[in-house]
């Protein structure tokens, strides 16, 4: 689903990583997918906040979006929550009546780390819900 948000020739700079061109190169730089799959990250949540349109035409838009990301990372001393304030700069383009991101800059504004007092994955929470709740 993430891939469908971007153009095939997207240009991206994710935080301090090198500038890349192309959808495959950009996706390869998103560590969340591998970190969640391996279990290194237990939970990763992004909340998108303020969205500003800096420029808007019939076929392009330049935007700035603020976001808060919470990542729960399992460490020897216990789970830690890494909180991040992010800024996404983007250029959206419209082709065939579909808007996609053609340029993405991901910038870290601040971060902090705190011990987690509770962290349950969605699968763990879902497993605690009786199946009967979803039946007619």
Residue pairs with C-beta under 8 A, 6 or more apart in sequence:
2 27
2 30
3 23
3 27
4 100
5 100
5 101
6 12
6 23
6 26
6 100
6 101
6 102
6 104
7 23
7 93
7 95
7 100
7 101
7 102
8 22
8 23
9 21
9 22
9 23
9 102
10 21
10 22
10 23
10 26
10 101
10 102
10 103
10 104
11 19
11 20
11 21
11 102
11 103
11 104
12 19
12 20
12 21
12 25
12 26
12 29
12 103
12 104
12 105
12 106
13 19
13 20
13 104
13 105
13 106
14 26
14 29
14 30
14 104
14 106
15 106
15 107
15 108
16 108
17 29
20 26
20 28
20 29
26 104
27 33
32 41
32 44
32 71
34 40
35 41
35 44
36 44
39 74
40 73
40 74
41 71
41 72
41 73
41 74
42 72
42 73
42 74
42 79
42 119
42 121
43 70
43 71
43 72
43 119
43 121
43 122
44 69
44 70
44 71
44 72
45 69
45 70
45 71
46 67
46 68
46 69
46 86
47 67
47 68
47 69
48 65
48 66
48 67
49 65
49 66
49 67
49 68
50 64
50 65
50 66
51 63
51 64
51 65
52 63
52 64
52 65
53 61
53 62
53 63
54 62
54 63
54 64
55 61
55 62
56 62
58 94
59 93
59 94
59 95
60 91
60 92
60 93
60 94
61 91
61 92
61 99
62 89
62 90
62 91
62 92
63 88
63 89
63 90
63 91
63 92
64 87
64 88
64 89
64 90
65 87
65 88
65 90
66 85
66 86
66 87
66 88
66 109
67 85
67 86
67 87
67 88
68 83
68 84
68 85
68 86
69 83
69 84
69 86
70 81
70 82
70 83
70 84
71 81
71 82
71 84
72 79
72 80
72 81
72 82
72 116
72 119
73 79
73 80
73 82
77 115
78 115
78 116
79 115
79 116
79 119
80 113
80 114
80 115
80 116
81 113
81 114
81 115
81 116
81 119
82 111
82 112
82 113
83 111
83 112
83 113
83 114
84 108
84 110
84 111
85 108
85 109
85 110
85 111
86 106
86 107
86 108
86 109
87 106
87 107
87 109
88 104
88 105
88 106
88 107
89 103
89 104
89 105
89 107
90 101
90 103
90 104
90 105
91 101
91 102
91 103
92 99
92 100
92 101
92 102
93 99
93 100
93 102
94 100
